[in-house]
Amino acid sequence: MKPSAPAAEAAEPSDADLVARAQGGDSGAFETLVKRHIRAAHAVALAVLAEQADADDAVQDGFLSALRHLDSCAPAEKFRAWLLTIVRNRALDMRRRGRVRSVDVLEEETAHTNEPSPLEMAERSELNVRLEIAIGTLTDTQREVLMMHDVQGWKHADIAHLLGLAESTVRVHLLHARRRLRTLLLAVAPDGRQGEALR
Amino acid sequence: MTDENDRDDPLDFPAPISELSKLYPERAKGEWDALAAGIMKAAMPELERRREERGLVRSILRVARPVSVAAAALLLLGALGLAVTSDAAATVPAAAPSFAEVVDREPASTLLANDSPPSANDLASVLEGDSFTQVQP
């Protein structure tokens, strides 16, 4: 038998309920909020910083800042949008201050996790470096839109809402970001084999 | 990884770069759990502070509530008492003596019994009662 809607609501407390409980120091409620929104928060941070470890730091700082200022989250139903704005601002601040980890650390971690062959590792590492360099040449907004849409799978409307832009503007940024990446990658990899990644 | 809105994009809209998503592979559940655990560990002091703050407020309310209820009850009783007193004062008018009562009083009846006309002091005494101070001629 399909569970009724009220039963489902009872099993899944709303963000507003969890915020109210977390304001009183309920660690279980705050943990539920963290687990519910950690991926979206990480996606936003990664779109700004383009580094997993840096994004982790921004997410942690963002959640802690949100907890400290939880009383100013009004209305509590808008917790998700409020949190993502905090995390994004934190990531932008880190980027401005240059508080990012080196590319070498990320490559070491990625190589260790996937354990490819030495040849694959060399090719992938080379492509990764080229991609990261190319991403680094994009404007902040182009990079955010590209990462959120093409890496995280966000919809145009959600990106537009987060960044405070029109959907049409988001599409234009995505268009320019993809074109620029393709141009840069083809420029540094004119041979057909390395260009396969662009298909 | 693209949404349905991409169908509306023009034909010359460049496709996503496939290697981009490989650069940022989906994380394992354990990695998300570890990140969440790190956040919770760092959040514990603030959560503890909030619990203590909430407990302090509750303690104050526990003491303040009976006191405030008692004060409110006293105020209510005082207001009721004032209202009753003022109502009683307003509803009991000063009884004005009738003409017959004035005439039947001792000084008036004596004056009426005399043949001589009453002086001004005699009349004042009759009309004002004991509060009037008689002036000797």
Interface residues (C-beta under 8 A of the other chain):
Chain A: A22 Q23 G24 G25 D26 S27 F30 E31 V34 K35 I38 R39 H42 L46 Q52 D56 V59 Q60 F63 L64 L67 R68 T110 N114 R124 L127 N128 L131 E132 L146 M147 H149 D150 V151 Q152 G153 W154 K155 H156 A157 E167 R171 L175 R178 R179 L181 R182 L185 A197 L198 R199
Chain B: M1 T2 D3 N5 D9 F13 P14 A15 P16 I17 S18 E19 L20 S21 K22 L23 Y24 P25 R27 W32 L35 A36 G38 I39 M40 A42 A43 M44 E46 L47 E48 R49 R50 R51 E52 E53 R54
